């Protein structure tokens, strides 16, 4: 079947189109400096073939989410999902042939690259029965297939280059037709650019980019000057899906628009003398003391279900809970579980338990070695004439964890339930785990990394993450972290945990 879509007009007013069936087999490379109309061209192409072929758009700037307003595209907000969920969504996209826009604009650059790589790899790894034809559009492809390493993490760079290379080199047999758009050919990995057989070259000014574009179009150096003279929305096209000879095209109009700011001039606001300065400086000191607003609000749970339902058109199974990558366990090896111990009943003022509470309330107490705290406890008990021989180091550490975590302030019967849930937990992990249990049981917000670090006796965020990973491997908690950095901790031992 041959389907030709109209993308614009040639110099003589004739229609210039793209053979969609040929495009699926030969892939497309679009190049143009910022402001050349590259995104407009991609939007025109997507609008013209909407409904004829599945479309998957990797959108780092959130420009193409408006396609959902006029067509059946599903917008996937990458910041709302964990890595495992992104991979599961990609598998469902292939299975149900849904046209989607993967919006990455709420993520940091390295998170965008990692998320796109996971998504593309999952598309590529779909089972053979789901190898339906699909256009995969990657905007700003120089981010995901860089020619040089730059400041990107080596592991992430290898992952994203492998994903983009698979898309452009081996994706055709799996039904995936890559359309990559870049601002500069010199920044795009050559093994990715070389796999495209169709080209649409927009305006560029740097000699190295003009020369590479001219080489791809089969033009000599003198003819390459035409690329510098192209106007906004004008492109030179070549390839089996477009034309056997280079042809100029003025891209046609589109029905949807991006979310970027307007390009035209807007009159400046009028203000009386001194009024604008007063507007800028009014209550400035008060505003400076306010906390900085979050980059984005935490995503509500409902959109996730909506996205999955739109993709699958069926009831959505429970979300996949990601498992954290294995990391080294805390330095101290696990100890055999101590004999069951319960928190002490309230004792008269001056008792051993009161000395422990006093120690726990001192600043920096949790950062001191347990043996040093125990010696301090024994000295204070002797000074105050309090019997402490019945409390050994293991029991001291447990009572100390009760005190610093705030368990002593929890009323019965919640306190007994929390103690039972913490039975068998190692003493070095007990205080942060108790804080998590208390938050889960009482419905309070989970303690953050800083608070967990204080209870754990470490100011290192990586040690706190290893602690959470250790507790998760023991089955005591379940940690879910999305690409936006939001972390959710669930405690299986307490059904009411949130």
N, C-alpha and C positions, 0 to 999 in steps of 0.2 A: 504494500500500500504506500502511495506517495501522497504526502500532504505538504503543501508549500505555504509558508506563513509570510505575510508582508511585514517588512521591518522599516521601510521608508521609500524614498524616491531617489532616482539617479539624476545626473546633471540635465538630462533632457526631459525630466518629468516621468520617466518610465518607472514602473514598480520594481523594487529590488526585494527579493524574498530569500528565504532559507528553506531548503528541502529538509523537512523534519526527520524523515526516515534516514536520509544520508547523514544528518547531524548526529543521530543516535549511534551511528557506526564510526564516525570520524572525529568527534570532539571539536571544541572551539576555544580559541584564546582571544581575549579582548584586552587591549592595552590603551591607556590614555591617561595623561596627567590629570591631577585634580581640577575639576571644572570643565573637562573636555566633553562631558555627557556620557561617561561610561555607565553610571548607574541608570541613567535614562534609557540607554540602549538595552541593558539587561531587563529593565522593567517592561519595555516594549516587547521584547522577545517572550518573556514569561506571560504577559497578558494575551498575546496573539495565539499562543499554543496551549493556554489554560483549557482544561477539559479534554484535550487530545492526548496528553501524555502526563504521567506522574512527574511532579516537580519537587525537588528537595533543595532548599536554599540555605546555605551557610552564611549568616548575616551578622558580621561583627559590629556594625553600627546601628542596627535596628531600623534600617531604611525600608526594608521590604515587608515589614509586618502589616502594612496597610493593604497588602494583597488580600488579606482575609476579609476586608470590608466589601470587596466586590466579587470575590471568588471563594472556592471551598477550601482554601488553605487553612491549616491549623498552625497556630503560633505556639512554639515551644519555648518558654522562658527558661533558658538553661540554668539561671541562678537558682531556680526553685527545685532542682533535682540533684541527686547524688550521682557519682560516676556510674554505679551499677544501674541506676534508673535510666540514665542517658542511653546506655547500651541496650537496655530492655526496650526503651521507646524506639530506638533505631530498628530493632528487629521487628517491632509491630508495624512501623512505617512501611517496611518492605512487604510484610505479610499482607497488609490490608490496602496497599497501594495508595496511601494517603499522601496528598500534596502538603508539605509542611515548610515552615520557616523556622529555623533554629536561631533564635535571637540571643546573641552573645553580649549585647551592649551593657549589661549590668555586671559583667565580670571584668577582672583585671586582665591585662594582655596575656600573661602566661596561662591563666586559667582559661581564657578563650581558646588558646591554641591547644591546650590539653583536652578540653571538652570537644572541640571540633575533631581532633584526631580520634578520640574514642568513638564518636558518633560515626565518622566515615569508616573506621575499621569495622564497626558492627554492621554497617550497611554492606560492606564488602564480604563479610563472613556469614551472611544470611544463607540458610539452606538452599539447595538447588531448586527446590519447588517454588521458591519465592523470587527467582531471578526474572522479575518483570522489568520491562524497559522503563527507565526513569532518567530525567535530566537532573544532574547534580550541579548546582551553580554555587561557586565559591567566590565571593567578593573579597577584595583585598587579599588576593592569593599570595602575595609576597610575604604576608605574615605567617602563613601556614606552610609555605615551601620556600624558605629563604635561601638565597644563594650563598650567604655567609652566616657563620654561627651567631655573631653579635653577642648580646647579653643573655640569650636564651639558655636555659638549663640543657645540658647535653642529652639527658634522657628524654626530655620533652621534644627536643629537636629531632632526635632519631625517630621518635614515635610519629610526629606529624609529617616528616618527610616520607616515611614508609606508607602512611595513610594516603598522602597525596599522590605518591608514585603508583600505588596500587590502583587508585581511582583512574589515573590517566593512562597507565600502561596495561593493566589487566582488567579494568572495570568493564570493558566492552562485552566480554563473554558472559559477564554476570548481569548484563542489561543496564549498566551504569554509564551514562554519557557525561563526561566531565565538561563543564564550561567554567573556565577560570578567568578572572578579571584582575588585572594588576595595574598599578600606576606606573611602574617602571619595570621593563623587561630585564634590566641589569640586576635587579634585586630578586628576580624569580629564579629558582633552581632550573638549570638548563635541561635536566632529564625530565622535568615536569612540562616545561614549555615545548620541548621537542616532540612530544607525543600528540600534540594537536595538529590536525590537518586543515583546519579552517581558521582564518584570522580576520579580525576586525580591528584595525589600527587607528586610533584617534590621535589628537594633537599631542606632540611632545617636542621638547626643545633641546635636550641634552644630546650631544653628538653620538654618544655610545648607544643610547636608546633608539635614536633615529636610524643608526646603521644596522642594529639588530632587526628593527622593524622592516627596513628596506630589504635586508637579506631574506627574511621570511616571506616577503611579498614578491621577491624576484626582481627588485628594482635596483638600478645602478645608483651611484652616489649623487649624481645630479638630480635624478628623479626623487631621491630621498628628501630633497628640500620641500617637496609638496607636503610632507607630514607636518612640517613646522607651520605651514600656512593654513591648515585645516581650521575651520570655525567650530564653535561649540555645537555638538550634535552631528558633526560630519566625521565619517569614517571611511577608510579604504578597506574593502573586503576582498578576500581571495579564499578559494578552497572548493572542494567538490560539492559541498552543500550550498555554496553561494555563487561562485563564478569561476570559470577556468582562467580568466584574466583579471588583474586587479580592477576593481570597479569602485567608484565613489558613491556613497550613499548618505543622504540626509535623513536621519532617523525621524520617524513619524511621531504623532502625538500619543500620549498615554491617558488612560482613564483614572488611574490612581496616582497619588503623590506621596513622596517620602515625608518623614517627620522632621527633616532639617529646617533650619531657619530660612526665611526668604532671601533671595539673592538681590532683589531690587533695593533702591534707595528709599528710605523712610524718613519723613521730616522729623527733625529733632523736637523734643518738647519745649514749649515756651515757658519761661519762668521769670519772675521779677528779679531785680538785682539782689543778690545775696540769698534768694530763696533756695536755689539749688544747693549751695553750700550748707545751709541750715538743714536741708533734707538729708544730706549725706552724713552730717556730724551729730544730728539730734540723738541723744541718749546712746552715743557710741560706746562709752565705757561700760554701760549696763549690758549692751549687746555682746561686748567682748567677753563678758564673764559667763555667758550662757554656754552650755555644752554644744559642741558641733553637731549638727544634724547628721543622722545616719545617711550613708550613701543611698540606701534604699530601704523601704520598710520590709520586714520579714514577709515572705510570700505566704498568703493564707493557704490552707490545705485544699480548698475547693477547686481552684484552677487546675491542680494536678489531675484530679478525677475527671474534670471536664475535658482536658486534653486527651487523656487516655480513652475516654468514651467516644470522643470524636474520631480518634484514629481507629479504634476497634469496632465501633458501632455495636458494642456489646457490653454487658456488665464487666467492670474492671476487677480483676483479681487483686488480692492484697498487694501492697507495694513491696518491692524487694528491699530488704534491709541490707545495706552494704556491710561487708566485713572489712575491718581495717587491715591494711597490709601488715604482715608480721614484723615486729620490731623487737629489739633486745629487751628482755625483761629487766625489771629493776635489779640493781647490782647485788643486793643481798639475796641469797637463795631462799626459797620458801622453807618455812619451818614446819615441823609437825604441828597440827592443830593443838592448842593448849586445852586443858580440861575446861569444860563449860564453866564460864564465869558470868556472873550477873553483876549489873551495876549496884554499887552499895546503896543501901537505904540511907536516907538523910541521917547524918551523924551529928552529935553535939558539936557546937563551935569549938574549934581547937583540935578536932579529930584528924587522923591521918588523911582522910578524904578531903578535908578542908584545906590541908596543906597542899595537896595535889591541885586543887582548884586554884589556889593562890599562885602556884607555879605556872599553871596553864594560862592564867590571865596576864602574865608578864609579857611585855613586848619582846618578840624574837624568840620566845620559848620553844616553838616548834622547830626552829633552825638549829638548836643545840643538839649534840649527840644524846641519845637516850641514856647512856651510862652516866654522862655528866649530870643530867637532870635527876637521875636516881640518887646519885651521891649527894646532890644539893638537898633532895627530899629527906634523905636519912639524917643529914646534919641538922636540918630545921626541926625534924621530929625530936632529936636528942635535946636540942636547945629548949624546946617547949615541953619536954617531959612526956612526949606522946609515944606510946608503944607502936612500933612499925615493923617488928620482926615478922609478922604474919604476911607482909606484902613483899614478895620477891620482885625481881626485875620484870618478868613476864607479866605479872599481875599489875605492876606499876604502869607499864606501857599501855595496858588495856584501859585502866582507870584514867590515865592521862588523855587517851584518845576520846573517852567519854566526855571529859571536861572540855577539851579544846573544840570538839565538834558541836557542842551545845546540847548534847543529849540530856545532861542533867536538868535542863530547863524544860524538857518535854514531859508532859503529864501522862499519867497512866490512862488507858491501857496502851496508848500509842508507843510509849517507851518500851514496854515488854515486847511488842511486835517487832520493833526495830532491832532490839537486842537479839531476838531469835533469828531475824534475817541476816544478821552480821556474824552469827556463829561460824567459827572455823576460818574467818578471814585473818590473814597475816597481820601482826601488830603494826608493821611499817605502812601498810595500806589502810589500816582500820579507820583512822580519823577522817580522811577524805571520803571513804566509802560510807561512813556513818552520816556525813554531811549530805551525801547524795540520797541516802535512805530517808533522812529527816525531811528533805525537800520534797521527795516523791510522796511520802506518807502524809505530809501536811498540806501539800498543794502549793508550796512556795516555789519561786524560780530556782532552777538548778544553779549551784555555785559555779562561778566562772573560773577561768584558768588561774587567775591571780589568787582567788580564795583557795582553790584546790592546791595550788603551789604552797601557800602558807601552811595549810594543814599537813601537807606532805613533807614540809621542811625543805623546799627547793624553790628557787626563783627562776628555774629553767623551764620555758614552755615545752621544750622537747621532752623533758623528763615527765612532765604532767601528761603529755600525749602518750608516752610509753606506759605510764600508770593506767590510764584509761584503757589502752590496748590490752594490758595485762589483766585487768578486771573483766574485760569483755571475753578474752580467751578462757577465763575461768567460768564464764557463764553468769556472772553476777550482774552485769549491765549489758545493754545493747546501745551502741553509739551510731548515730546517723549524722553525717556532715554533708551538706550540699555544696555546690560550686560557689555559692555566695558566701560561704564561711559560717553559715548558721549551723549550730550543733544541737542535736536533740539526744538526750540520754533517757533511756527507759530501763526500769528496774523490774525484771521478771518476777522477783520475789514479792513485789507489792503490786497487785493488779491495778491499783488506782494511780500508779505512776504516770507522769505526763512529761 
